[in-house]
Amino acid sequence: MTTMGLREPLDEINNCGLPAALEVMGERWSFMILRAAFNGMYHFEEFLGALGIARNILSNRLARLVEHGIMKRQALPDDRRKIEYRLTEKGLDLLPAMLALRQWGEKYGAGVPSNPVLCDERDGMPILPIGIHAHDGRVLGPKELEWRDQADVNWPTDAAGRKLRAL
């Protein structure tokens, strides 16, 4: 995964998204809360009952997810005392990472697919394993990847010829 000796600078924490993601999500309960949210839970008591988590830990983790913009607190219009926790766009963008971790756990942890199985709503077929895809859709393996300096990247362009970047 290297080219011409170029490697990802492991000591530069601020120039890498992984430490930032782990700072927010790097512990079990945050992932379990997100899993519950992706499964349609919105209320503190629902999370509490489904996860078997201590009230103070749940409160702390929800506050942290809200603070980082992954979830938002919403008072219900008919009863302002009732609060819902909803995934934001930033939170919804974690779904592929969550599914990749789940699939990895099924393959190397549990050894069997989870039940229920996540399927395409349109045809009922199970989703494929989460993978790394090239710009043209090809699935890439570790030996087909390399690090490049931004200046050396062949960025795709839009119709006007402007370079498009992933962010």
C-alpha positions in Angstrom: 0.0 0.0 0.0 2.9 2.3 -0.5 4.4 4.0 -3.5 8.0 5.2 -3.9 8.4 5.0 -0.1 5.5 7.3 0.6 3.6 6.3 3.6 0.8 7.8 5.6 2.4 9.9 8.3 1.5 8.1 11.5 2.7 10.7 13.8 0.6 13.5 12.3 -2.7 13.0 14.2 -4.3 16.3 12.9 -3.9 15.3 9.2 -5.7 12.0 9.5 -9.4 11.3 9.9 -9.0 8.1 11.9 -7.9 9.6 15.2 -10.7 12.2 14.9 -13.2 9.5 14.3 -12.0 7.4 17.1 -12.1 10.4 19.5 -15.8 10.5 18.9 -16.7 6.9 18.2 -13.8 4.9 19.8 -15.8 3.0 22.4 -18.4 0.2 22.4 -21.4 2.1 23.7 -21.3 4.8 21.1 -21.5 2.1 18.4 -24.3 0.3 20.2 -26.3 3.5 20.5 -25.8 4.2 16.8 -26.9 0.6 16.0 -30.1 1.2 18.0 -30.7 4.5 16.2 -30.2 2.9 12.8 -32.9 0.4 14.0 -35.4 3.2 14.6 -34.9 3.9 18.3 -35.3 7.6 19.3 -36.0 7.9 23.0 -33.7 7.7 26.0 -35.9 5.0 27.7 -35.9 2.9 24.5 -32.1 3.0 24.3 -31.9 2.2 28.0 -34.1 -0.9 27.8 -32.7 -2.3 24.6 -29.1 -1.9 25.4 -28.9 -2.7 29.1 -26.7 0.3 29.6 -26.4 2.3 32.8 -28.4 5.5 32.8 -25.4 7.8 33.4 -23.3 6.1 30.7 -26.2 6.4 28.2 -26.7 10.1 29.1 -23.0 10.8 28.7 -22.7 9.0 25.3 -25.8 10.6 23.9 -24.5 14.0 25.0 -21.2 13.3 23.3 -22.9 12.1 20.1 -25.0 15.3 20.1 -22.0 17.5 20.8 -20.1 16.0 17.8 -23.1 16.5 15.5 -23.8 12.8 15.0 -27.2 12.9 16.7 -29.5 15.8 17.4 -31.8 16.3 20.4 -35.4 17.2 19.3 -38.2 18.1 21.6 -41.5 16.5 20.5 -44.0 19.3 19.4 -46.9 17.8 21.4 -44.9 17.4 24.6 -41.8 19.5 24.9 -40.6 17.4 27.9 -40.2 14.4 25.6 -36.9 14.3 23.7 -36.0 12.3 20.6 -32.4 11.6 19.5 -32.2 11.5 15.7 -29.3 10.8 13.5 -28.0 13.8 11.6 -26.5 13.5 8.1 -23.1 13.2 9.7 -24.5 10.3 11.8 -26.2 8.6 8.8 -22.8 8.8 7.0 -21.5 6.3 9.6 -23.7 3.5 8.2 -21.1 2.1 5.8 -18.4 2.0 8.6 -20.9 0.4 11.0 -21.8 -2.3 8.3 -18.2 -2.9 7.5 -17.4 -3.5 11.2 -20.5 -5.7 11.6 -19.5 -7.8 8.5 -15.9 -8.1 9.8 -17.3 -9.3 13.2 -19.6 -11.8 11.5 -16.6 -13.2 9.5 -14.0 -13.3 12.2 -15.9 -13.1 15.5 -19.3 -14.8 15.4 -18.4 -16.9 12.3 -21.9 -16.9 11.0 -24.1 -14.2 9.4 -26.3 -12.2 11.8 -30.0 -12.7 11.8 -31.8 -10.7 10.6 -29.9 -10.1 7.4 -29.7 -6.6 5.9 -31.2 -6.6 2.5 -31.9 -4.4 -0.4 -35.5 -3.1 0.1 -36.2 -3.3 -3.7 -35.5 -7.0 -4.3 -34.9 -8.6 -0.9 -31.4 -9.6 -1.8 -28.7 -9.4 1.0 -26.2 -6.5 0.7 -22.7 -7.3 -0.6 -19.7 -7.1 1.7 -18.6 -3.5 2.2 -15.4 -3.0 0.2 -13.0 -0.5 -1.3 -14.0 0.6 -4.8 -12.1 2.4 -7.5 -13.6 5.4 -9.2 -15.0 3.1 -11.9 -16.6 0.7 -9.4 -14.0 -2.1 -9.4 -13.4 -3.7 -6.0 -9.8 -3.2 -4.9 -7.8 -5.3 -2.6 -4.9 -4.2 -0.3 -2.2 -4.8 -2.9 -4.0 -2.5 -5.4 -3.8 0.5 -3.1 -1.1 3.1 -2.7 -0.6 6.4 -0.9 0.0 9.5 -3.0 0.7 13.1 -2.2 -2.3 15.3 -3.0 -0.3 17.1 -5.7 0.2 13.7 -7.5 -3.4 12.5 -7.4 -5.2 12.2 -10.7 -8.5 13.9 -9.4 -11.6 13.4 -11.5 -13.1 16.5 -13.0 -16.6 17.8 -13.6 -18.1 19.0 -16.9 -16.5 22.4 -16.5 -13.0 20.8 -15.9 -12.9 21.5 -12.2 -11.2 18.9 -10.0 -13.5 17.0 -7.8 -12.2 15.9 -4.4 -13.8 13.3 -2.0 -14.5 15.9 0.7 
